[in-house]
Amino acid sequence: MAETFIGAVLEGIVSKVISVTAELTKLAWGFKEELTKLRDCQDHGKINTDLLY
């Protein structure tokens, strides 16, 4: 009986960890993509970096 309870608790924890990890990975991937777009715009002169400082 205790094994069943512990198994259910661990299953819930692992499920939550996987969900959070997937969300963080998705956010990190999107951030990297946005940085790449920003760098490409800067490289092509579409951003005036003088205004940033």
Secondary structure, DSSP 8 states (H G I E B T S, - for coil): -HHHHHHHHHHHHHHHHHHHHHHHHHHHHHHHHHHHHHHHHHHTT-S-GGGG-
